[in-house]
Amino acid sequence: MALKTKPLPNLTPSASTLSPDVAAAGPVVPPLERLRHMSAATWEDLVLEWVHSLKKKYARVEKHASSGDLGLDVIAFESATADDPWDNYQCKHYDHALAPSDVWIELGKLVFYTFSGEYSVPRSYRFVAPQGAGNMLSKLLRKPEEVRAGLLDAWDKHCRTKITSTREIVLDDGLKRHIDGFNFSIVTAVSPLTLIEEHRKTPWYVARFGGGLPERGAPPAPPTGVGSHETNYVRALLDAYEHRLGVTLTSPTDLVHQELGDHFFRSRREFYSAESLREFSRDNVPHGTFEDLLDEIHSGVVDVEQAGHTDAVARVLAVVQHAKGLQITSNALITRTRTSDRGGMCHQLANDLRLRWRR
């Protein structure tokens, strides 16, 4: 008898639903899914990035994740000099939501090392795991007295021989009194969604999770007075104008030539546009991304700057025009870079004495 078969469903995506981005990189992977596939080392780095971003809360953040870490992973201090108050963020990289059996050893280290005086009791102790705390652990952490009872009950199985490899940690009367008086309400767990939402505000989020940079606001207009941070490029422009006009200019107020006065105003506006891109980069991309873009601009225009020109003003105009036409695709900031930013970066380079208009 012939077998009855069903035709396979059409698994070919419609051309109208296949975007260029998906064709190039595949479907978007949600942040929660990315967390689950991170290595243990990357997970610890992610937690470090998040805690480090809490600048209003902490003056100092350190990573202690290594052998002999005394049960401390990422620790954060409210003061830059004193050890108290401080918080511990305990990184647990498992392929499942945390259960009570996953944390007894860490709580054992916490009570033992605070009992023995290795460190003081932290203000808060937070478990951070890719899949968060499971239902049983979440319920347990809401009841500090049950945490205390559970730790005492689990000591011999989970803590006695595992806190340190050099000796057994017996639950004697002194340690038991310490546990009896310990404030277990400091122990909580961080939701993965909370971590993602707060990490989104860090410069490292796009590098970890993708999704594109946020929109950038309009750059500020330059102030009336020239700031101290503008000294070099403003002087370089005045030197260029002197070269063309054959006069001495001690300050921008001496510049009465209309065309060059307009150029000076545009140059300052572009400088402040580039400065706003620098500020944007500090909040949204890893350190050094803006500097890499500035280096690319310099590499693209330096030959033009060193070529022969009729005068210094012609050199400025040629370099800025060339910068605005450069094809740059490798830097993450390029999607938020305006034409005016490119001109402004030429003046930033002059401000850093990396470009010279008058020779």
TAFENPE-V84364 format. One record per backbone hydrogen bond with DSSP energy under -0.5 kcal/mol. CO is the residue of the C=O (numbers start at 1). NH is the residue of the N-H. Records with the same first field share a line. If there is no record, write none. Layout:
BEGIN
CO = NH  NH
END
This chain:
BEGIN
9 = 11
14 = 17  18
17 = 19
19 = 23
20 = 24
21 = 25
22 = 26
28 = 30
30 = 33  34
31 = 35
32 = 36
33 = 37
34 = 37
35 = 38
39 = 43
40 = 44
41 = 45
42 = 46
43 = 47
44 = 48
45 = 49
46 = 50
47 = 51
48 = 52
49 = 53
51 = 54
53 = 55
54 = 57  58
60 = 77
62 = 64  75
64 = 66
66 = 69
69 = 72
73 = 64  75
74 = 89
75 = 62
76 = 87
77 = 59  60
85 = 78
86 = 123  124
87 = 76
88 = 90  126
89 = 74  91
90 = 128
91 = 93
92 = 94  130
98 = 134
99 = 102  103
100 = 103  104
103 = 107
104 = 108
105 = 109
106 = 110
107 = 111
108 = 112
109 = 113
110 = 114
111 = 115
112 = 116
113 = 118  119
124 = 88
125 = 188
126 = 90
127 = 190
128 = 92
129 = 132
132 = 98
134 = 138
135 = 139
136 = 140
137 = 141
138 = 142
139 = 142
140 = 143
143 = 146  147
144 = 148
145 = 149
146 = 150
147 = 151
148 = 152
149 = 153
150 = 154
151 = 155
152 = 155
154 = 158  159
155 = 159  160
159 = 162  163
160 = 169
168 = 170
170 = 172
172 = 176
173 = 177
174 = 178
175 = 179
176 = 180
177 = 181
179 = 182
182 = 184
183 = 186
184 = 187
186 = 125  188
188 = 127
190 = 129
191 = 195
192 = 196
193 = 197
194 = 198
195 = 199
196 = 200
198 = 201
199 = 202
202 = 205
204 = 208
205 = 209  210
206 = 210
227 = 230
228 = 231
230 = 234
231 = 235
232 = 236
233 = 237
234 = 238
235 = 239
236 = 240
237 = 241
238 = 242
239 = 243
240 = 244  313
241 = 245
242 = 246
248 = 250
251 = 254
252 = 255
254 = 256
257 = 261
258 = 262
259 = 263
260 = 264
261 = 265
262 = 266
263 = 267
264 = 268
265 = 269
266 = 270
267 = 271
268 = 272
269 = 273
270 = 274
271 = 275
272 = 276
273 = 277
274 = 278
275 = 279
276 = 280
277 = 281
278 = 282
279 = 283
280 = 283  284
281 = 285
286 = 289
288 = 292
289 = 293
290 = 294
291 = 295
292 = 296
293 = 297
294 = 298
295 = 299
296 = 300
297 = 301
298 = 302
301 = 305
302 = 306
303 = 307
304 = 307
311 = 315
312 = 316
313 = 317
314 = 318
315 = 319
316 = 320
317 = 321
318 = 322
319 = 323
320 = 324
321 = 325
322 = 325
323 = 326
326 = 328
331 = 334
332 = 335
333 = 336
334 = 337
336 = 338
338 = 342
339 = 343
340 = 344
341 = 345
342 = 346
343 = 347
344 = 348
345 = 349
346 = 350
347 = 351
348 = 352
349 = 354  355
350 = 353
357 = 359
END
